[in-house]
Amino acid sequence: MHFRTSQLRLSRGHTSSALHSRVGFMATVRLTASFSSHAQGKESGCPFGTVNAALDVSNSSIQQAKSAPTPTLKDVPAVPFFGAFVNAIPFIGTWLNNTFYKNPEANRHNAYDTHYELYKRFGTFYTTYIPGMGEGLWPKVYIVMDPEEMKKVIRQEGAYPRGLVEGLKPMAKWMKKNGFKLAGAGSSDDNNGFLGRGETWKKYRNFMQTDLLSPTSAAGYVPGVANAAKIASRGVSHYARDLNTFFNYAAFDMFQSIMFGRLSKLADPNTPSDPADVEFCQLAVDSLTYLIQMSDDPTEAIKGAMGIETETYNKYERTMDRLKNIVMEKLEAFLAKYERGELDESERNSYFALAIQRQQSEHSDITQFELMQMALIMLNASVDTTSAFINWALVHLSTNMDVQEKLYQELKQHVDASEDGMLSADMLTKSKSPYLHAVLRESHRMTPVYPSLMFKSTVGDIELHGVTVPKGSLVGFDSYPIGMDPDVVDEPETFKPERWMGDEPVQKRKGTSAEVLDSVMYRDPFSQGARRCPGSRVAVNETQLILSRVILDWKISAPNSVKSYKDVKYTMKTLLVAHLPEMTVEARVP
């Protein structure tokens, strides 16, 4: 479950350097070009500047190789209101961009290539201007790729740091319309509550992450998730032509086991499904898709800032209204069962049951309605975001059968040695399943679910790469391009989990431009600091368990037309979602 925003990505087939960023809870990247910068002949930073740390070959971490100079700050040209999205200007945008700005043309299907091109053109330290990200005509965002520089920003962000969810203005609007105190409805300071920052955000955040973020809490849900994954895996052959839907259903099943301690069995075609569950999954995907569309499209963002409700917003609102009805009905039924003392053991140990206990304690300042609002948001974010990461991992495993077989053998030795053949938290630790962890790390390097990792605001003036960045500035970390640069990584388009196995590869990268890739900032897609995704640990467990179970049960190969990940199309929805082709699926012999 990822609490973040989406961005544009470059297509495939890059050779070096990168682009960057992405906006809020699931915000997206936008081109920005400044007339004044262009007039001065300046080079500009990535037009699609959003928030994620990507490390430039000349950044401080890379400078440990001693030969790399400090990067020069570059400025991406921008126009008022539209920023770098010059193409979005009505009537003359395409002509202006092609004639003068020549910014990469970003769309929902080429984010990887776009980010990489921006990296090549503007380097690893630049400013860009993104509609909806910041205030005024020229909302500037600083883009960095060196994790050590980004850590400076994180260390000084204070008690109430900026979060990606602050960019989800359509969500805040819908929540306030529905009287959600969680989003600041009825508040005099209009701070957007959980979708903002401040003491209210901190209160909700602390309550939400309890029984969720700690290693012990997350591990406690593993038996239920493992059981849900095993049942879901039965549906792989049935959904061979539509594995995207399968993994959405599987993600729903796994999070239902966490939230309610129940087995929904939506991914298993042999079990009758609750029509409300099927509808919820589609609504969850659709609602986040509309939300991202409103972030991706500069015109949508500008109209939203003017208070205009577009057709996309109206679709989002109708979808969320129906989704809310389904979820609230489920929550109320569970709460009634809790009050009657009729929960079974799995249900009593579920996240929602434990949250009810905390909410009803005498020291709690969370109302029951606020608790239900939190549960709705968590459930809404639990489907498409988790499955996106799994989809890309399967793309790589299905096009690299030797890797898939090696992973199968590692996992098989664990279940063969167990009494019940079930996966456990201990089996999936890095010490027990190093190849599984290496596969996921390599998938994240090549096809992250978004190219940029985070946006942070500066609490005071701060020096980045020798440049003073003023208080209140937005700084983004772009983590994708460096890992795909052939000057940094050998054969960057080849899937090699061995890059992350053991200490030897790490030692070889020491003192080179590739050393930056071993930073914690590059390891996963969950951001860092106080706004790190509160569901990150359970999301990792879900990903490991369903992917492991599917590989244990099935040999899955891509069609002949798909030779590598570059042959797989993708779309920016909630995140960058791979369009999984019809796979050849063979049951493995126990």
PyMOL commands that set and color helices and strands:
alter all, ss='L'
color gray80, all
select helices_A, chain A and resi 35-39+62-65+86-88+93-101+111-122+147-155+164-167+169-177+181-183+193-195+199-209+215-220+222-235+243-259+275-296+298-305+311-339+345-348+351-360+368-380+384-398+401-417+434-446+481-484+497-500+504-509+513-518+520-522+529-531+536-553+565-567
alter helices_A, ss='H'
color red, helices_A
select strands_A, chain A and resi 74-75+125-129+140-144+452-457+462-464+467-469+474-478+554-557+570-572+576-578+584-587
alter strands_A, ss='S'
color yellow, strands_A
deselect
rebuild
show_as cartoon
